[in-house]
């Protein structure tokens, strides 16, 4: 049996999305920047997709700008705001210590350029509070950037409350909603944010296309220099196929959102219950509330996450590690360390992430395979043997 349980990393392109993209490989070959009929046809298709995205997140189509990915959207939002407004407002930025690397690395680079960043700590379930943000605000704070939902443990932050605090203090508010859009309700008007990043491949659109919501009146500097595409804000010839796919995918995802959330949440809970019943000395790192429907992050004590991943893969199950070791970094996940896990436990973590395409049968297959893998690895582990001797 094959089980794809890494939907937080990327999702399979929906067949209906592929169908929506096909005209871009045929009759819609015109450049949207041209004024003749072929170009106008392509531009109309792009604008339709823009309307689909705007409807999904409740904003004006003119506030949606297409990008290549969530990383570009994050970098544009953050760099664009601080570069444009630093002279007027200041060079201080507030964020959390569990942000995605697309935000972290951008901020680290800005620190080298003279900006100051406050990294707010989260609690043991991965949450930050609006009060923490309020207390961190300084006269020179120009931007607050806090992710909507965490990509590793699934905690959903109180963005509406944080954005209200930002607005009360005249500070711009950005949120990385890459893991949220298409999985939970995202309404930029209700949230009160100034900028929001999203990425298509997280909700069954193709890789290589994303979008940035920019509230009307907010003026981030351009990240790229070039032509006048995207109303002069994001140069580069449009990825027509990707944009059509993004529009179709976000429309489909939001049309069945309530039903899918209920279904995927049940899969998540079934897996968590089964793990806790069948694997001793493990810890669920996903919070018990305010969490994504499909994310389960678990630490299995006294064994390595990479070993579990390899054996899961040998049994046809695709998951990912809570540790960054798989990418060649010997340090465990910064998110798991931020919620207080010791290095040795953070290293023994696995994340499963599901979507509406997953089935109960797949969850049960994981629950049949995963405990056996944990037992096998523990039998080989001197750490487990020592723990049993000391009854810990």
Long-range contacts (C-beta under 8 A, 24 or more apart in sequence): 1-316, 1-361, 1-362, 1-365, 2-316, 2-317, 3-316, 3-317, 3-318, 3-358, 3-362, 3-365, 3-366, 4-318, 4-357, 4-358, 5-317, 5-318, 5-319, 5-352, 5-353, 5-354, 5-358, 5-362, 5-366, 6-318, 6-319, 6-320, 6-351, 6-352, 6-353, 7-202, 7-294, 7-353, 7-354, 7-355, 7-358, 8-151, 8-152, 8-179, 8-202, 8-292, 8-294, 8-295, 8-320, 8-351, 8-353, 9-320, 9-353, 10-201, 10-202, 10-207, 11-201, 11-202, 11-203, 11-204, 11-355, 12-204, 12-357, 13-204, 13-205, 13-206, 13-245, 14-204, 14-205, 14-248, 14-249, 14-252, 16-248, 16-252, 17-204, 17-205, 17-206, 17-245, 17-248, 17-249, 17-252, 18-245, 19-248, 20-244, 20-245, 20-247, 20-248, 21-206, 21-241, 21-242, 21-244, 21-245, 21-248, 23-244, 24-240, 24-241, 24-244, 25-241, 28-240, 28-244, 31-237, 32-229, 32-237, 32-238, 32-240, 33-227, 33-228, 33-229, 33-237, 42-238, 42-240, 45-240, 45-243, 45-244, 46-238, 46-240, 46-243, 46-244, 48-247, 49-243, 49-244, 49-246, 49-247, 49-248, 50-247, 51-247, 52-247, 52-248, 52-250, 52-251, 53-198, 53-211, 53-246, 53-247, 53-250, 55-251, 55-254, 56-181, 56-186, 56-250, 56-251, 56-253, 56-254, 57-181, 57-186, 57-187, 57-188, 57-196, 57-198, 57-213, 58-187, 58-188, 58-189, 58-190, 59-188, 59-189, 59-213, 59-215, 60-216, 62-216, 62-231, 63-213, 63-214, 63-215, 63-216, 64-211, 64-212, 64-213, 65-211, 65-212, 65-213, 65-214, 65-230, 65-231, 65-233, 65-234, 66-209, 66-210, 66-211, 66-230, 66-234, 66-238, 66-239, 66-243, 66-246, 67-209, 67-210, 67-211, 67-212, 67-234, 68-208, 68-209, 68-210, 68-236, 68-239, 69-199, 69-207, 69-208, 69-209, 69-210, 70-100, 70-102, 70-176, 70-178, 70-197, 70-198, 70-199, 70-202, 70-210, 71-102, 71-210, 72-210, 72-223, 73-197, 73-198, 73-199, 73-210, 73-211, 73-212, 74-100, 74-102, 74-103, 74-106, 74-174, 74-176, 74-178, 74-197, 75-102, 75-106, 75-223, 76-212, 76-220, 76-222, 76-223, 76-234, 77-145, 77-174, 77-195, 77-197, 77-212, 77-214, 77-220, 78-103, 78-106, 78-107, 78-110, 78-143, 78-145, 78-174, 79-106, 79-110, 79-220, 79-221, 79-223, 80-220, 80-221, 80-222, 80-223, 81-142, 81-143, 81-172, 81-174, 81-194, 81-195, 81-218, 81-220, 82-110, 82-115, 82-142, 82-143, 83-220, 83-221, 84-219, 84-220, 84-221, 85-142, 85-143, 85-172, 86-115, 86-142, 89-140, 89-141, 89-142, 89-170, 89-171, 90-138, 90-139, 90-140, 90-141, 90-142, 91-115, 91-116, 91-140, 91-142, 92-116, 92-117, 92-118, 92-138, 92-140, 92-141, 92-142, 93-117, 93-118, 93-141, 93-142, 93-143, 93-144, 93-145, 94-118, 94-120, 94-133, 94-136, 94-137, 94-141, 94-143, 94-144, 94-145, 94-146, 95-119, 95-120, 95-144, 95-145, 95-146, 96-120, 96-121, 96-122, 96-128, 96-146, 96-147, 96-157, 97-121, 97-122, 97-334, 97-338, 98-122, 98-126, 98-147, 98-150, 98-152, 98-153, 98-155, 98-334, 98-335, 98-338, 98-339, 99-145, 99-146, 99-147, 99-176, 100-147, 100-151, 100-176, 100-178, 102-176, 102-178, 103-145, 103-147, 103-176, 104-334, 107-145, 116-140, 121-338, 122-155, 122-338, 122-339, 123-339, 124-339, 124-340, 125-155, 125-287, 125-288, 125-339, 126-150, 126-153, 126-155, 126-285, 126-287, 126-335, 126-338, 126-339, 127-155, 127-157, 127-158, 127-287, 127-290, 128-157, 128-158, 128-162, 129-158, 129-161, 130-158, 130-161, 130-162, 130-164, 130-165, 133-162, 133-165, 133-166, 134-165, 134-169, 137-165, 137-169, 137-171, 141-169, 141-171, 142-171, 142-172, 143-171, 143-172, 143-173, 143-174, 144-171, 144-172, 144-173, 144-174, 145-173, 145-174, 145-175, 145-176, 146-175, 147-175, 147-176, 147-177, 147-178, 147-179, 148-175, 148-176, 148-177, 148-179, 148-180, 148-186, 148-191, 148-196, 149-177, 149-179, 149-180, 149-183, 149-184, 149-292, 150-179, 150-335, 151-178, 151-179, 152-285, 152-295, 152-297, 152-322, 152-333, 152-335, 152-336, 152-351, 153-285, 153-286, 153-287, 153-291, 153-295, 153-297, 153-335, 153-336, 153-339, 153-351, 154-179, 154-286, 154-287, 154-291, 154-292, 154-294, 154-295, 154-296, 154-297, 155-286, 155-287, 155-290, 155-291, 156-180, 156-184, 156-290, 156-291, 156-292, 159-191, 159-192, 159-193, 160-190, 160-191, 160-192, 163-191, 163-192, 163-193, 164-192, 166-194, 167-192, 172-218, 178-202, 178-210, 179-292, 180-292, 181-250, 181-253, 182-249, 182-250, 182-253, 182-254, 182-257, 183-253, 183-257, 183-261, 183-264, 183-292, 183-293, 183-294, 184-257, 184-261, 184-292, 184-293, 185-257, 188-213, 188-215, 194-218, 195-220, 198-250, 200-242, 200-245, 200-246, 200-249, 200-250, 203-249, 203-250, 203-253, 204-249, 204-252, 204-253, 204-355, 205-242, 205-245, 205-246, 205-248, 205-249, 205-250, 206-241, 206-242, 206-245, 206-246, 208-239, 208-242, 209-239, 209-242, 209-243, 209-245, 209-246, 210-246, 211-246, 256-356, 260-293, 260-355, 260-356, 261-293, 263-356, 264-293, 264-294, 264-354, 264-355, 264-356, 264-358, 265-293, 265-294, 267-294, 267-354, 267-358, 267-359, 267-360, 267-363, 268-293, 268-294, 268-295, 268-296, 268-354, 270-360, 270-363, 270-364, 271-296, 271-352, 271-363, 271-366, 271-367, 272-296, 272-298, 274-363, 274-364, 274-366, 274-367, 275-367, 275-370, 275-371, 278-367, 278-370, 278-371, 279-370, 279-371, 279-374, 281-387, 282-374, 283-341, 283-345, 285-322, 285-336, 285-339, 285-341, 285-349, 293-354, 294-353, 294-354, 294-355, 294-358, 295-351, 295-352, 295-353, 296-351, 296-352, 296-353, 296-354, 297-322, 297-336, 297-349, 297-350, 297-351, 297-352, 298-349, 298-350, 298-351, 298-352, 299-336, 299-341, 299-345, 299-346, 299-348, 299-349, 300-348, 300-349, 300-350, 300-374, 301-345, 301-348, 301-387, 302-344, 302-348, 302-378, 302-381, 302-383, 302-384, 302-387, 303-348, 303-374, 303-377, 303-378, 303-381, 303-383, 303-384, 304-347, 304-348, 304-377, 305-347, 305-348, 305-349, 305-350, 307-377, 308-348, 308-350, 308-370, 308-373, 308-374, 308-377, 309-350, 311-373, 311-376, 311-377, 312-350, 312-369, 312-370, 312-373, 315-369, 315-373, 317-365, 317-366, 317-369, 317-370, 319-350, 319-351, 319-352, 320-350, 320-351, 320-353, 321-349, 321-350, 321-351, 322-346, 322-348, 322-349, 322-350, 322-351, 323-347, 323-348, 323-349, 344-383
